[in-house]
Amino acid sequence: MDPILSSVAHRPWPLPEGPWVLTQRWHNLLFAHWPVAPAALRSLVPQPLVLDTYNAQAWVAVTPFQIAGNRARLLPPLPPTSSFPELNVRTYVTFDGKPGVYFFSLDAGSFLAALGARLGYGLPYFHAAMRIKLEEGGFKYWSRRYGAEAEFLARYAPAGNPRNPQRGSLEHFLTERYCLYRVGARGALYRADIHHLPWPLEDATASIERNTVASAAGIQLPDAAPLLYYAGELKVYIWPLRRVAAPAYVFEQERTGQVAVKPV
């Protein structure tokens, strides 16, 4: 067994029952975070998810990185989907005491990987033309989504020594998340557990020349420099989606006491 799977003391809750279904390595990742007023995000994050805030402030992240070694359990990495750039836009939410991530969009440089993630997890994956290039001790990263005005162009580099985030700190709040949430078409809430070692974070520098991936999701980022962190590599394990809450009509029925017709 991979020693990563037996290193669990840092987790906020135990590993889920049942086997993981995917594993992958994340390389050369930049966290670019902007503070956003919770009211500006509330309509974009579906109920019953609760916006997770730090000192009453919500946060939106744009995260470019490279995926490698992507494979399903019991299968080897398959070249069309094993390695590709990815770029996501996310915020932070909680449900039933478990903080996690909610994705507004995920761009992938592999059409098959984006299609597989949409079908398998129902996440808002999009195919994009993407390039990541080593450049002067850092990286040049470019992404343009096919068929949409969603582009990202930046140069970034690590600027410190790796460290694990301290509990209670802002950087811990922004990065140490062990599940993702997805709301289905009929309003049911699903959660997928994720496991990894604590993030090896470094400070970072970045020059972001174009960034329209957040606005494509309806988010207006503040005109301010983002908070930046870098991570060189992290191996992750991912479990399947599991339903954790009934569709929204059930919550409405409980609130009003009125009988709702259950959709087929």
Protein Blocks (a to p, Z undefined) as FASTA:
>chain_A
ZZklmmmklpmbdcdedjdfbdcddehiacddddddfklmmmmpccfbdcddeehiacdd
ddddddehiacehiacdfklmgccdddddddddeehiacdddfbdcdfbfklmmmmmmmn
opacdddddddddeehiacdddddehiacdddddddddbddddddehiaklmmmmccbdc
dddfkopacddddddddddddddddddfbdcklmmnopacddddddddddfbdcdddddd
ddfbdcfklmmmmmnopacdddZZ
